[in-house]
Amino acid sequence: MASPAAQPSGEGPDRARGLVPVPSALRELLPDGGLRRGTAVSVAGGDTGLLLALAAGVRETEGGWAAAIGLPDLGLAAAGGYGLDLGRLLLADDPGAHWPEVVSVLAGAVDLIMLRPDGPVPPKLAARLAAVLRRSGCVLLVAGPWPGAVLRLGVRSGRWFGLGDGHGQLAGRRVEVVAEGRGSAVRGRTARLWLPDEHGAARPYEEQRQVEQQPVAAVV
């Protein structure tokens, strides 16, 4: 596993506002138009496409390092399609019960961490790691619930397109994403997206650009 450079110190507008950017398709879902540094965000149901789409904007930061912890099935081709720089992605596929220590170490070296814990997270542990995130300015994207998460996002419904009668190629997944939060965060904001589109990226769903294929099994 390669070592990232020192924590970035750029002075762009997003850093001045304490944000890690997200792709334009997701900005209206978030109260600040990006991911607030030093916070944890929960991705309900652990939807991998949504997790990768939220993480993809880290490439726009100075340095642009990210990490994936406890996600051994993460598809690198999919990650690259969403826009993550694979040369700046650290992987800790199976940390087991040591995942909190891995998060604590990597939070000081990368801008964003994607995490799937190995079980329910006790509130005291979440609070301890929240202090680590605040000190480092790292964003934690959690596949599943997280005590004290400032935002919770999830895919409420979805449908794949592109397959005909047992033939063809998947051309995209159309979803409705819901974002909820606490404090000044959004409450019940939704967006209809391709996640991914036919090019493997996230973009808004537009009726006139619907893929000319029959839908396949719906996902709830």
N, C-alpha and C positions, 0 to 999 in steps of 0.2 A: 504494500500500500504506500503510494507516494506521499511525501509530506508537502502540505500546502505552504505557500509563502506566508509571511506575517499577515496579521489581520489587516484588511484593506483600510486605507486612510483617505480615500477620495473625498472631494467636497462637492459632489453633484447635488442637484436639487432634492432627489429622493433621500440621500444621506442626510442633508440638512434637516429634512422633515422626519428623520428617523425611520425611513421605510426601505424595505426590499421590494423592488418593482415586481409586478405580475404582468403577464401578457394582456394586451388591450381588451381581449374578449372577456376578461374577468374583472376588470377594474371597477365597473359599476356595481359589482356585488359587494365590494369592500368599502368601509366607511371613509378610509383615507385614500382609496385608490391604489393601495399597496399593502404589504404585510408589515405591521409595526414591529420594529426591531425590539428584541428582548421579550417577546411574547410567545405563547403557545397557541396553536390553531388546531382544532379537531376536525378531521375529515370523517364524517359518520359513515359507518359501514366499510371504512378502509378502501374506498374506491381508488384503484391505482391510477386510472386516467386523470381524475381530479387532482390527486396528490402530485402527479408529474406536471400537470398544467400549472398548478399554483407555484411549483418550484422553479419553473422554467425561466422566470424573470431574473433569477439570481445571476444569470450570465451578464446582465447589464450593470452589475455592481463592479466597483474597482476590485480586482482580484477574482471575484465570481466563483468562489469555492463552495461546494455543497457536499453533503454526506448522506448516505443511506444506511440505516442501522436496523437489523432484524428484518430485512426484506430480501431473502434469498431468491425469490421468484421474480424480482424486478427485471423487466425486460430492457436491456440496454438499447436495443434498436428503438423501442418505444420511447425511452427517455430522450434519445437523440432526436427523434421525430418531433417531440414536443418542444425541443429547443435547448435542452441541457447540454452543457459542454462536458462530454465524457472524459476529457483530459483533466477536468477539475472536479471530478466526482469521486469521493472516497467511499469505499464499501466495507461494511462490517456485517457480513451476512448473518452470522449466527453467534451473537455475543452471549446468548443464554441469560442467566440471572445477572450478568455483569453489565447489562445494557445501561444502567444509570451511570456507572463509572465511565463508559465509553462516551455517553452524551456529555458528561462534564468535561472530559478531555477535549473532545472535538469542538465543543461550543466556543472555545477560545481561539480556534483556528479557522473556522469556516463561517460563512454568512447564514447558512440555512442547513438544517438537519431534517431529513425525513426519517420517521421512526415508527416501527411496529413493536410495542412492548410485548413481553412474553406472557402477559396476563394482566388482570386488573391492576391499576396503579393506585396505591394508597394516597390519600390526600396529603399526608405529611411528606412523602417522597416527592410528589408533584410540587409542593411548596418549596422544598429544598432546591429542586432543579429550576424552579421559577427564579430564584435568586441568582443562580448561575447564568440564566439567560439574560437577566437584567444587567448583570455586570459585563457580559460579553457582547451584548447587542445581537446575539444570534436568534434567528427565528426557528421555532420547532414546529414542524408539521407532523401531526400524529395520525396514523392510520387507526382510527377508533376513538373511543371516549378519552377525555383527559380532564381531571379535576382542575377547575379554574381557568379553562381555556377562554380567551377573550372572544374567539369566534368559533362557530360550528358551521361547517359547510357539508352538504351532502347531495347526492343525486337522488331526486325524488322519483323520477321515472326515466326510462331510456329504451331505445330501440335501435338495433343494428340494421343497416341497409347494405344492399349490394349483392345478395345471393338470390338466384332464381330458383327453379325447381331442382335443387340438388347440385347446382353448378354456379359458376361465377366467382367473384372475389369480393370480400367485404370492402365497402367503400366509405364507411363512416358510421358513427353512433350518434344519434340525436338524443339529447338529454335535457331535462329541466333541473337546474342546480338551485338549491335554496341556501341562503346564508342567514344565520341568526347570531346574536351576540348579547353582550351585557354592557351596561354603562352607556357610553356614547356610540356603541356599535350598532350596526343595522339590525333590524328585526323583521324577519320574514321577507327579505328581498329575494327576488328570483330572476333567473336568466335562462333563456333557451339557447343551447349551444350545440355545435358539433364537437364531440369529445371522444375520439378525434374525428377530423374531417378526412377526406380522401388522401390528403398528404401527410396524415399523422399528427396534425397540429390542432389546437383549439381555435375555434372562431365562432362568431354569432351565427345562429340559424336564421336564414332568410328564406321565406317561402319560395321566392322566384329562383333560388339557387338549389332547390331540393335535388338530391341525387336521383337520377333517372333509373332507379332499381326498385324492386319489391322489398319491403321490410322483412326482416327475419324476427326471431323470437323476441318478444318484449322482455325488458328487465325492469323489475320494480325494486 
